[in-house]
Amino acid sequence: MAGRPGHPKLLELFFVFARVSAITIGGGYVMFPMLKREVVDSKGWTSAGELVDYYALGQSVPGIIAVNTATLIGYRKRGIPGAIVAAAGMVAPSLVVIMLIAAFLTQYFDNAWVQKAFAGVRASVVAMIGMAVWQVGRKSVNSLFKGGLALGSFLAIIALNSSPVLLIVAGALLGLLLFRKEERA
């Protein structure tokens, strides 16, 4: 089933993104380490730096980060059909699980055991988000100036309740003005 690294088969795109989606809980940030392992380390479809760029762009546009990122990678590898198939692969497992939960499990949400299980899952998700922040940060914040920009943006959101959208646009403009093209790892 494996296509060449530069031109994977559509079915391979679908199943790689479906596998990542099926075995991660917690959203796009939690998926980052698994997605990196699959599309960078295992398949070689993109570099780690490009994946960080796709994540940044995926977060900067409306929609779900993981689906946006899968769509960008699918498009980069196989054009519009690749974008559609990668997005479908990322969405399919969640759609099936949500439909099963809605059909069979909503009546148990108030159960004490279910609530305790959700509390444990939430704690685990925080750790996975922290890992994603660490991996993205290591690739993105590689100078004192970029560290200051990241810290300033964080503080602007927390202390000043600034709009993340405006900070993303400001970051993009600063990037255009101040940074030269860098080599991607």
Beta strands, then each sheet from edge to edge (+ up, - down):
end
